[in-house]
């Protein structure tokens, strides 16, 4: 899966108010996400997803992965691991076997791969001060529209699991069942003072699972009869108006509500113990205020065959500039030539305007002074600085501006280590050189005791670069001769001098830069304006490479003695099996993203491109040899 495209979008699960048949044409927009209409209007966040014809290729790949997961039989390793633990601790192995079989039987009653086959939606409400009938903890609902003809069996299986859960604590849990028209509701209530319950419901083909109190009831009412939902709210509509129409899914979070909820939860800490002189909630509220700059965060995703595109907006509050972390995180200047030092052959590139480290240091020190015992902060810092021999603010954070660039370039030969380069912009080259000198002078004597050394490196057009030499570095993959120095307003770190020499040649114009990279040109997003972030990852071999790493870990652990007890053998077995699953994630080609500011809004766009999967050649069995041939 798209490593860089984060698990942030992997949260959704879904529901439909009136189970309509799935449209085969691409979605026209939010209106096509029928389950989202059942999420109440005061939701803090909502995520929705649906199937459509443009996802046909991706769905086939998911089927391959699910098939690999089933064939791997991870449950056997988990059972073996847990059973051994029970046996080693003197537990009742027979009872464990019985309980395991019961759980296994329950889990297999649900076809998990088709549970959200047509559509899914997830909604959450966080508590806020003065909210009507609100509980002091999050409430959520998950709405699901299973694959055609799968709803009844899925509901029956999930109901069986709820009933089994009730049997675990019959004296404490109450299970009620109610059917009115098309709506069937199973509710598992917890004993007082816990004021919430688990709810499982079915309305026609739609399944609903929720945890909470009155908010879940609102969802059930909206399922049966559409009404005041989050997707009908003005704030939601205003955010979506600034984004393209989604076909795969969307995400929306009310930043104002989320931050107010965080304050409410923080104040509860002090309310629990009002007589205490320590006020952790009060301190936490101060920290929350420093981050309270977001009005709305929203994104939409669409896939058409071999490419998925996500557009996202982060809208800031009108007073965002008065919040401490806004100027730290979002006031850095945009980058006009972010790929100047990146070679054409680079595979993974990440560039950003970064954060103002000096201002962040000042802000956190000021915050620490406002806490209980804050008067001790300055003396603590002075003691640490005296021990280390430098001033944190002036000698370190004061000259690091935050803008950065990292990239990796494959080695010149098939088995050569890759070169990695990291660059950080500095405001004072002399101070940064002085800090590097201090660092090298400190580690040099230590290296010499281990047959290592710090040596000067000759790089055309650069002076003062030095590298670390140590016999053990040859065993650390790409970190062969770590090299550091300062040039052109940047602090450079390279895994070897070779990578830096190549990068400087690119900046000088004697070698082509990344804008000429064939995969980037064909699949990436062009940089047409100053940006605050840029990322590109060549994922064409990601599945294979990650699978190989997972296969190596058990072997390495066995060599180091870890397989004999430090890490249970079933866990090592699962890692090997996981490699086989990851091998199936060979359909990714690349991912690319851009981020930039437009007034009071941070905009970002990302694209993931897929590639056709090459089937391995089928092995033909040789005919058995005759006795004469043997």
C-alpha positions as CSV (number, residue, x, y, z in Angstrom):
1,X,0.0,0.0,0.0
2,X,1.0,3.4,-0.4
3,X,3.5,3.8,2.4
4,X,3.5,7.5,2.3
5,X,-0.1,7.9,1.8
6,X,-0.7,7.1,5.3
7,X,-3.0,5.0,7.3
8,X,-5.0,8.1,8.0
9,X,-7.4,7.2,5.3
10,X,-7.8,3.7,6.4
11,X,-10.4,4.5,9.1
12,X,-13.8,4.5,7.2
13,X,-16.5,1.9,7.6
14,X,-20.1,2.4,6.3
15,X,-23.9,2.6,6.2
16,X,-26.8,3.6,4.0
17,X,-30.0,5.2,5.0
18,X,-32.0,3.7,2.2
19,X,-30.1,0.9,0.7
20,X,-30.0,1.9,-3.0
21,X,-28.3,-0.3,-5.6
22,X,-24.7,0.7,-6.4
23,X,-24.3,2.9,-9.4
24,X,-21.8,1.5,-11.9
25,X,-20.9,4.9,-13.3
26,X,-18.4,7.1,-11.5
27,X,-19.9,9.1,-8.6
28,X,-21.1,12.7,-9.3
29,X,-20.2,13.9,-5.8
30,X,-21.1,13.7,-2.1
31,X,-24.7,13.0,-2.9
32,X,-23.8,9.5,-4.1
33,X,-22.6,8.6,-0.6
34,X,-26.0,7.7,0.8
35,X,-24.7,6.3,4.1
36,X,-23.2,9.6,5.1
37,X,-26.7,11.1,5.3
38,X,-27.2,9.1,8.5
39,X,-24.4,10.7,10.4
40,X,-25.8,13.5,12.7
41,X,-25.1,17.1,12.0
42,X,-23.0,17.6,15.2
43,X,-20.4,15.0,14.2
44,X,-16.8,16.1,14.8
45,X,-15.6,14.0,11.9
46,X,-16.9,11.8,9.1
47,X,-15.3,9.6,6.6
48,X,-17.1,7.8,3.8
49,X,-16.2,5.4,1.0
50,X,-18.0,3.7,-1.8
51,X,-17.4,1.2,-4.6
52,X,-17.7,2.1,-8.3
53,X,-16.5,1.0,-11.7
54,X,-13.3,3.0,-11.6
55,X,-12.0,0.9,-8.7
56,X,-12.2,-2.4,-10.7
57,X,-8.4,-2.8,-10.9
58,X,-7.8,-1.9,-7.2
59,X,-10.6,-4.3,-6.1
60,X,-8.9,-7.1,-8.0
61,X,-5.7,-6.4,-6.1
62,X,-7.5,-6.4,-2.8
63,X,-8.9,-9.8,-3.7
64,X,-5.4,-11.1,-4.3
65,X,-4.2,-9.7,-0.9
66,X,-7.3,-11.1,0.9
67,X,-6.7,-14.5,-0.7
68,X,-3.0,-14.4,0.4
69,X,-4.1,-13.5,3.9
70,X,-6.5,-16.4,4.1
71,X,-4.0,-18.9,2.7
72,X,-1.4,-17.8,5.2
73,X,-3.5,-19.0,8.1
74,X,-2.1,-16.5,10.6
75,X,-4.7,-17.7,13.1
76,X,-2.7,-21.0,13.5
77,X,0.4,-19.1,14.6
78,X,-1.6,-16.9,16.9
79,X,-3.2,-19.9,18.5
80,X,0.1,-21.7,18.9
81,X,1.7,-18.7,20.4
82,X,-1.1,-18.1,23.0
83,X,-1.5,-21.8,23.7
84,X,2.2,-22.1,24.5
85,X,2.0,-19.1,26.8
86,X,-1.0,-20.7,28.7
87,X,0.8,-24.0,29.0
88,X,4.1,-22.3,30.2
89,X,2.2,-20.4,32.8
90,X,0.4,-23.5,34.1
91,X,-3.0,-22.5,32.8
92,X,-5.8,-24.7,31.7
93,X,-4.9,-25.6,28.1
94,X,-8.2,-27.6,27.6
95,X,-10.2,-24.5,28.5
96,X,-8.1,-22.4,26.2
97,X,-8.7,-24.8,23.3
98,X,-12.5,-24.7,24.0
99,X,-12.6,-20.9,24.1
100,X,-10.4,-20.6,21.0
101,X,-12.7,-22.8,19.1
102,X,-15.8,-20.8,20.1
103,X,-14.2,-17.5,19.1
104,X,-12.9,-19.1,15.8
105,X,-16.4,-20.4,15.0
106,X,-17.9,-17.0,15.7
107,X,-15.4,-15.1,13.5
108,X,-15.9,-17.4,10.6
109,X,-19.6,-16.7,10.5
110,X,-18.9,-13.3,9.0
111,X,-17.5,-12.7,5.5
112,X,-15.3,-9.8,6.5
113,X,-14.1,-9.1,3.0
114,X,-17.6,-8.2,1.8
115,X,-18.8,-6.4,4.9
116,X,-18.4,-3.0,3.4
117,X,-18.5,-4.2,-0.2
118,X,-20.7,-1.5,-1.6
119,X,-20.4,1.5,0.7
120,X,-19.2,2.5,4.1
121,X,-19.3,5.6,6.5
122,X,-17.8,6.4,9.8
123,X,-18.8,9.2,12.1
124,X,-17.6,10.4,15.5
125,X,-18.7,13.0,17.9
126,X,-16.3,14.3,20.5
127,X,-17.7,15.8,23.7
128,X,-17.9,19.6,24.1
129,X,-18.8,21.8,27.1
130,X,-22.6,22.4,27.4
131,X,-23.4,19.9,24.7
132,X,-27.0,18.6,25.1
133,X,-27.1,15.0,26.4
134,X,-23.5,14.5,25.6
135,X,-21.3,11.9,27.2
136,X,-17.8,12.8,28.5
137,X,-16.2,10.5,25.9
138,X,-16.3,10.0,22.2
139,X,-19.3,8.4,20.5
140,X,-19.1,6.8,17.1
141,X,-21.1,5.0,14.5
142,X,-20.0,2.7,11.6
143,X,-22.4,2.2,8.7
144,X,-21.9,-0.6,6.2
145,X,-23.6,-1.8,3.0
146,X,-22.2,-5.3,2.4
147,X,-21.9,-6.9,-1.1
148,X,-25.2,-7.8,-2.7
149,X,-27.0,-10.6,-0.9
150,X,-24.6,-10.6,2.1
151,X,-26.4,-8.4,4.6
152,X,-28.6,-10.9,6.3
153,X,-25.8,-13.4,6.9
154,X,-23.4,-10.7,8.1
155,X,-26.0,-9.3,10.6
156,X,-26.7,-12.8,11.9
157,X,-23.0,-13.5,12.4
158,X,-22.4,-10.1,14.1
159,X,-25.4,-10.6,16.3
160,X,-24.0,-14.0,17.4
161,X,-20.8,-12.3,18.4
162,X,-22.7,-9.7,20.5
163,X,-24.6,-12.5,22.2
164,X,-21.4,-14.3,23.0
165,X,-19.9,-11.1,24.5
166,X,-22.9,-10.8,26.8
167,X,-22.4,-14.4,28.0
168,X,-18.9,-13.5,29.2
169,X,-20.4,-11.2,31.8
170,X,-24.1,-12.1,32.1
171,X,-24.5,-10.4,35.5
172,X,-23.1,-7.1,34.3
173,X,-24.3,-6.8,30.7
174,X,-27.9,-6.4,29.4
175,X,-28.8,-7.4,25.9
176,X,-32.1,-6.2,24.4
177,X,-33.5,-6.8,20.9
178,X,-36.2,-4.8,19.2
179,X,-37.7,-4.8,15.7
180,X,-39.9,-2.1,14.3
181,X,-40.6,-2.2,10.6
182,X,-37.4,-2.5,8.6
183,X,-35.2,-1.6,11.6
184,X,-33.9,-4.3,14.0
185,X,-31.8,-3.2,16.9
186,X,-29.6,-5.2,19.3
187,X,-28.3,-3.2,22.2
188,X,-25.7,-4.4,24.8
189,X,-25.9,-2.1,27.8
190,X,-23.2,-1.7,30.4
191,X,-24.0,-1.4,34.1
192,X,-24.1,1.9,35.9
193,X,-22.3,4.3,36.1
194,X,-21.2,3.5,32.6
195,X,-23.8,5.5,30.5
196,X,-23.3,4.0,27.1
197,X,-24.0,0.8,25.2
198,X,-22.9,-1.1,22.1
199,X,-25.5,-1.1,19.4
200,X,-25.8,-3.4,16.3
201,X,-28.7,-2.7,13.9
202,X,-30.0,-3.6,10.5
203,X,-32.1,-1.4,8.3
204,X,-32.9,-3.4,5.1
205,X,-29.4,-4.0,3.6
206,X,-27.6,-1.5,5.8
207,X,-25.8,-2.6,8.9
208,X,-25.1,-0.1,11.8
209,X,-22.6,-0.5,14.6
210,X,-22.2,2.2,17.3
211,X,-20.9,3.0,20.7
212,X,-22.4,5.7,22.8
213,X,-25.7,6.9,24.0
214,X,-28.2,9.4,22.4
215,X,-26.0,10.1,19.5
216,X,-26.3,6.5,18.2
217,X,-30.0,6.8,18.6
218,X,-29.9,9.9,16.3
219,X,-28.1,7.9,13.7
220,X,-30.8,5.1,13.8
221,X,-33.5,7.7,13.4
222,X,-31.7,9.2,10.3
223,X,-31.3,5.7,8.8
224,X,-35.0,5.2,8.9
225,X,-35.9,8.8,8.0
226,X,-33.4,11.3,6.4
227,X,-33.1,14.5,8.3
228,X,-30.5,16.9,9.8
229,X,-27.1,15.2,8.9
230,X,-23.5,16.4,8.8
231,X,-23.5,16.4,5.0
232,X,-26.4,18.9,5.0
233,X,-24.6,21.4,7.3
234,X,-23.3,24.7,5.9
235,X,-19.8,24.2,7.2
236,X,-19.5,20.8,5.5
237,X,-20.9,22.1,2.2
238,X,-18.6,25.1,2.2
239,X,-15.6,22.8,2.6
240,X,-16.7,20.4,-0.1
241,X,-17.4,23.3,-2.5
242,X,-13.7,24.0,-2.6
243,X,-12.8,20.5,-3.6
244,X,-13.5,18.3,-6.7
245,X,-16.4,15.9,-6.6
246,X,-15.3,12.6,-5.0
247,X,-15.9,9.2,-6.5
248,X,-14.0,6.9,-4.0
249,X,-14.5,8.7,-0.7
250,X,-14.2,11.8,1.4
251,X,-13.0,13.0,4.9
252,X,-14.2,16.0,6.9
253,X,-13.2,17.2,10.4
254,X,-14.6,20.2,12.2
255,X,-11.4,21.7,13.7
256,X,-13.3,24.1,15.9
257,X,-15.3,21.4,17.5
258,X,-12.3,19.1,17.9
259,X,-10.3,21.7,19.7
260,X,-13.2,22.7,22.0
261,X,-13.6,19.0,22.8
262,X,-10.0,18.8,23.7
263,X,-10.4,21.7,26.1
264,X,-13.5,20.0,27.6
265,X,-11.6,16.8,28.2
266,X,-8.6,18.7,29.7
267,X,-10.8,20.6,32.2
268,X,-12.3,17.3,33.4
269,X,-8.9,16.4,34.7
270,X,-9.1,19.3,37.2
271,X,-12.8,18.7,37.9
272,X,-12.1,15.1,39.0
273,X,-9.8,16.4,41.8
274,X,-10.9,20.0,42.6
275,X,-9.0,20.3,45.9
276,X,-5.6,19.5,44.3
277,X,-3.2,22.4,43.9
278,X,-1.8,20.8,40.8
279,X,-3.9,21.8,37.8
280,X,-2.8,19.5,34.9
281,X,-6.0,20.3,33.0
282,X,-5.3,24.0,33.1
283,X,-1.8,23.5,31.7
284,X,-3.1,21.2,29.0
285,X,-5.7,23.9,28.0
286,X,-2.8,26.3,27.5
287,X,-1.1,23.9,25.2
288,X,-4.3,23.2,23.3
289,X,-4.7,27.0,22.8
290,X,-1.3,27.1,21.2
291,X,-2.4,24.7,18.5
292,X,-6.0,26.0,18.1
293,X,-5.6,27.3,14.6
294,X,-7.7,24.9,12.4
295,X,-11.2,25.6,11.2
296,X,-11.8,22.7,8.9
297,X,-9.9,19.8,7.4
298,X,-11.4,18.0,4.4
299,X,-10.2,15.8,1.6
300,X,-11.7,13.9,-1.4
301,X,-10.4,10.9,-3.3
302,X,-11.2,9.6,-6.8
303,X,-9.8,6.6,-8.7
304,X,-10.2,6.0,-12.4
305,X,-8.5,2.7,-13.3
306,X,-4.8,3.0,-12.8
307,X,-4.6,6.3,-10.9
308,X,-6.0,7.7,-7.6
309,X,-6.0,11.4,-6.9
310,X,-6.6,13.0,-3.4
311,X,-7.2,16.7,-2.9
312,X,-7.1,18.1,0.7
313,X,-7.7,21.5,2.3
314,X,-6.8,22.7,5.7
315,X,-8.7,26.0,6.4
316,X,-7.3,28.1,9.3
317,X,-9.3,30.1,11.7
318,X,-9.4,33.9,11.2
319,X,-7.3,34.4,14.3
320,X,-4.9,31.6,13.5
321,X,-1.9,33.9,13.3
322,X,-2.3,34.6,17.0
323,X,-1.8,31.0,17.9
324,X,1.8,30.1,18.9
325,X,2.3,27.1,16.6
326,X,0.8,28.7,13.5
327,X,3.9,30.8,13.0
328,X,6.1,27.8,13.9
329,X,4.5,25.4,11.4
330,X,3.0,27.5,8.6
331,X,4.8,30.8,8.4
332,X,8.0,29.5,6.8
333,X,8.7,30.8,3.3
334,X,7.7,28.6,0.4
335,X,10.3,26.9,-1.7
336,X,10.8,28.2,-5.3
337,X,13.4,25.6,-6.5
338,X,12.9,22.5,-4.3
339,X,14.6,20.0,-6.6
340,X,17.8,22.0,-7.3
341,X,20.0,19.4,-5.6
342,X,18.1,16.3,-6.4
343,X,19.6,14.0,-9.1
344,X,17.6,12.6,-11.9
345,X,18.1,9.0,-10.7
346,X,16.6,9.6,-7.3
347,X,13.8,7.2,-6.3
348,X,12.4,8.8,-3.1
349,X,12.3,12.5,-2.5
350,X,10.9,14.6,0.3
351,X,11.2,18.4,0.5
352,X,9.5,20.8,2.9
353,X,9.6,24.3,4.3
354,X,9.8,22.7,7.8
355,X,9.2,24.4,11.1
356,X,10.9,27.4,12.8
357,X,13.0,25.5,15.3
358,X,14.2,28.6,17.1
359,X,10.7,29.9,17.6
360,X,9.5,26.4,18.7
361,X,12.3,26.2,21.3
362,X,11.3,29.6,22.7
363,X,7.6,28.7,22.8
364,X,8.1,25.5,24.6
365,X,10.5,27.0,27.2
366,X,7.9,29.8,27.8
367,X,5.2,27.1,28.2
368,X,7.3,25.1,30.6
369,X,7.9,28.2,32.8
370,X,4.1,28.5,33.1
371,X,3.7,25.1,34.6
372,X,4.0,24.1,38.3
373,X,7.6,24.3,39.3
374,X,8.2,26.4,36.2
375,X,10.7,28.5,38.1
376,X,13.1,25.6,37.9
377,X,13.2,25.5,34.1
378,X,15.9,28.1,33.5
379,X,18.3,26.5,36.1
380,X,17.7,23.0,34.5
381,X,18.5,24.3,31.1
382,X,21.6,26.1,32.4
383,X,22.9,22.9,34.0
384,X,22.4,20.9,30.8
385,X,24.1,23.6,28.7
386,X,27.1,23.7,31.1
387,X,27.4,20.0,30.9
388,X,27.2,19.8,27.1
389,X,29.3,23.0,26.5
390,X,26.9,24.9,24.3
391,X,23.8,27.1,24.4
392,X,20.7,25.4,23.0
393,X,19.2,28.6,21.6
394,X,22.1,30.3,20.0
395,X,24.5,27.4,19.2
396,X,21.9,24.9,17.9
397,X,18.3,26.0,17.3
398,X,19.1,29.5,16.4
399,X,20.8,28.7,13.1
400,X,18.6,25.8,11.9
401,X,15.8,27.3,9.8
402,X,13.8,24.2,9.3
403,X,13.6,23.9,5.5
404,X,14.8,20.4,4.5
405,X,15.3,18.0,1.6
406,X,16.0,14.3,1.7
407,X,16.4,11.8,-1.2
408,X,17.9,8.4,-2.0
409,X,19.7,7.4,-5.2
410,X,20.3,3.8,-6.2
411,X,24.0,2.7,-6.3
412,X,25.8,2.5,-9.7
413,X,25.7,-1.3,-9.7
414,X,22.9,-3.8,-8.9
415,X,24.2,-4.6,-5.4
416,X,25.8,-1.2,-4.6
417,X,24.3,0.5,-1.6
418,X,22.0,3.5,-2.2
419,X,23.1,7.0,-1.4
420,X,21.0,9.0,1.0
421,X,21.3,12.8,1.3
422,X,19.7,15.0,4.0
423,X,19.8,18.8,3.7
424,X,18.7,21.4,6.3
425,X,18.7,25.1,5.6
426,X,20.8,27.2,8.0
427,X,20.8,30.9,8.7
428,X,24.4,31.1,10.0
429,X,27.0,29.0,8.2
430,X,29.7,29.9,10.6
431,X,27.8,28.7,13.7
432,X,26.7,25.5,11.9
433,X,30.4,24.8,10.9
434,X,31.4,25.5,14.5
435,X,28.9,22.9,15.8
436,X,30.1,20.3,13.3
437,X,33.7,20.9,14.4
438,X,32.7,20.4,18.0
439,X,30.9,17.2,17.0
440,X,33.8,15.8,15.0
441,X,36.3,16.7,17.7
442,X,34.2,14.8,20.3
443,X,33.8,11.6,18.3
444,X,37.2,11.5,16.7
445,X,39.1,10.1,19.7
446,X,36.4,7.6,20.3
447,X,36.6,6.4,16.7
448,X,40.4,6.0,16.9
449,X,40.1,3.7,19.8
450,X,38.0,1.4,17.5
451,X,40.2,1.6,14.4
452,X,38.0,4.4,13.0
453,X,38.7,8.0,12.1
454,X,37.3,11.3,11.0
455,X,38.8,12.4,7.6
456,X,38.6,15.4,5.4
457,X,36.8,14.8,2.1
458,X,37.6,16.5,-1.2
459,X,34.5,17.6,-3.1
460,X,34.7,19.9,-6.0
461,X,33.2,23.3,-5.2
462,X,32.9,22.6,-1.5
463,X,35.3,22.9,1.5
464,X,35.2,21.7,5.1
465,X,33.4,18.4,4.5
466,X,34.5,15.5,6.7
467,X,33.5,11.9,6.9
468,X,33.4,9.1,9.5
469,X,35.3,5.9,8.8
470,X,34.7,2.8,10.9
471,X,35.0,-1.0,10.1
472,X,31.4,-1.7,11.4
473,X,29.8,0.8,8.9
474,X,30.3,-1.7,6.1
475,X,27.6,-3.9,7.8
476,X,25.0,-1.1,8.0
477,X,23.7,-1.1,4.4
478,X,23.9,2.3,2.8
479,X,25.7,4.1,5.6
480,X,29.2,3.5,4.3
481,X,31.1,6.7,5.0
482,X,28.8,9.3,6.7
483,X,29.8,12.7,5.5
484,X,28.8,16.2,6.7
485,X,29.5,19.8,5.9
486,X,28.0,23.2,5.1
487,X,27.5,24.7,1.6
488,X,25.1,27.2,0.0
489,X,23.2,27.9,3.2
490,X,22.5,24.2,3.9
491,X,23.9,21.7,6.4
492,X,24.5,18.5,4.3
493,X,24.6,14.9,5.5
494,X,25.4,12.1,3.1
495,X,25.6,8.4,3.6
496,X,28.8,8.6,1.5
497,X,30.8,11.3,-0.2
498,X,29.6,9.9,-3.6
499,X,26.0,11.1,-3.0
500,X,27.1,14.6,-2.1
501,X,29.4,14.9,-5.0
502,X,26.5,13.9,-7.3
503,X,24.1,16.3,-5.6
504,X,26.5,19.3,-6.0
505,X,27.1,18.4,-9.7
506,X,23.3,18.6,-10.2
507,X,23.1,22.0,-8.4
508,X,25.9,23.3,-10.6
509,X,24.1,22.2,-13.7
510,X,26.6,19.6,-15.0
511,X,24.1,16.8,-14.2
512,X,20.4,16.6,-14.8
513,X,18.1,17.1,-11.8
514,X,14.9,15.2,-10.8
515,X,12.6,17.1,-13.1
516,X,14.0,14.9,-15.9
517,X,13.2,11.6,-14.0
518,X,11.2,9.5,-16.4
519,X,8.8,8.1,-13.9
520,X,8.2,11.5,-12.2
521,X,7.6,13.1,-15.6
522,X,5.1,10.4,-16.6
523,X,3.3,10.0,-13.2
524,X,4.2,12.9,-10.9
525,X,2.7,16.3,-10.2
526,X,4.5,19.2,-11.9
527,X,5.8,22.1,-9.7
528,X,4.3,25.2,-11.2
529,X,4.5,27.5,-8.2
530,X,6.4,27.9,-4.9
531,X,5.5,25.0,-2.6
532,X,5.7,24.2,1.1
533,X,6.0,20.5,0.6
534,X,6.8,18.0,-2.2
535,X,7.1,14.2,-2.0
536,X,7.7,11.5,-4.6
537,X,8.2,7.8,-4.1
538,X,9.0,5.2,-6.7
539,X,6.9,2.3,-5.5
540,X,7.5,0.0,-8.5
541,X,9.4,-2.5,-6.4
542,X,8.1,-1.6,-3.0
543,X,6.1,-4.8,-2.5
544,X,9.0,-7.0,-3.5
545,X,11.6,-5.0,-1.5
546,X,9.5,-5.0,1.7
547,X,8.7,-8.7,1.3
548,X,12.5,-9.4,1.1
549,X,13.1,-7.4,4.3
550,X,10.4,-9.3,6.2
551,X,11.9,-12.6,5.1
552,X,15.4,-11.5,6.3
553,X,14.2,-10.5,9.8
554,X,13.5,-14.1,11.1
555,X,16.8,-15.3,9.7
556,X,18.7,-12.5,11.3
557,X,16.9,-13.1,14.6
558,X,17.8,-16.7,14.5
559,X,21.5,-15.9,13.9
560,X,21.4,-13.5,16.8
561,X,19.7,-16.1,19.0
562,X,16.3,-14.2,19.1
563,X,14.4,-17.1,17.5
564,X,15.2,-19.3,20.5
565,X,13.2,-17.4,23.0
566,X,13.5,-13.6,22.8
567,X,10.9,-13.6,20.0
568,X,8.4,-16.5,19.9
569,X,8.8,-18.7,16.8
570,X,5.1,-18.3,15.8
571,X,5.8,-14.5,15.6
572,X,8.8,-15.2,13.3
573,X,6.6,-17.5,11.3
574,X,4.0,-14.8,10.9
575,X,6.6,-12.4,9.7
576,X,7.6,-14.8,6.9
577,X,4.0,-15.3,6.0
578,X,3.4,-11.5,6.0
579,X,6.2,-11.3,3.4
580,X,4.1,-13.4,1.1
581,X,1.1,-11.0,1.6
582,X,3.2,-7.9,1.0
583,X,4.5,-9.5,-2.2
584,X,1.0,-9.1,-3.6
585,X,1.3,-5.3,-3.1
586,X,3.2,-5.1,-6.3
587,X,0.6,-3.0,-8.1
588,X,1.9,0.3,-7.0
589,X,4.0,2.4,-9.4
590,X,4.6,5.7,-7.6
591,X,3.1,8.3,-5.3
592,X,3.5,12.1,-5.5
593,X,2.2,15.0,-3.4
594,X,2.4,18.8,-3.3
595,X,1.4,21.3,-0.6
596,X,1.1,25.1,-0.8
597,X,-0.7,28.0,0.8
598,X,-3.6,30.0,-0.7
599,X,-4.5,32.8,1.7
600,X,-5.9,31.2,4.9
601,X,-5.9,27.7,3.5
602,X,-3.2,25.1,3.1
603,X,-3.9,23.1,0.0
604,X,-2.4,19.7,-1.0
605,X,-2.8,17.3,-3.8
606,X,-1.5,13.8,-4.1
607,X,-1.6,11.1,-6.8
608,X,-0.9,7.4,-6.6
609,X,-0.3,5.6,-9.9
610,X,-0.6,1.8,-10.2
611,X,1.0,-0.7,-12.5
612,X,-0.1,-3.9,-14.1
613,X,0.9,-7.0,-12.2
614,X,3.2,-9.3,-14.0
615,X,2.2,-12.9,-13.4
616,X,5.0,-15.3,-12.5
617,X,5.8,-17.8,-15.2
618,X,4.0,-21.1,-14.5
619,X,6.3,-24.0,-13.7
620,X,5.8,-27.1,-15.9
621,X,6.5,-30.4,-14.2
622,X,9.1,-32.5,-15.9
623,X,8.2,-36.1,-16.8
624,X,9.4,-38.7,-14.3
625,X,12.7,-40.2,-15.3
626,X,12.9,-43.8,-16.3
627,X,15.1,-46.3,-14.4
628,X,17.5,-46.2,-17.2
629,X,17.8,-42.4,-17.0
630,X,18.3,-42.6,-13.3
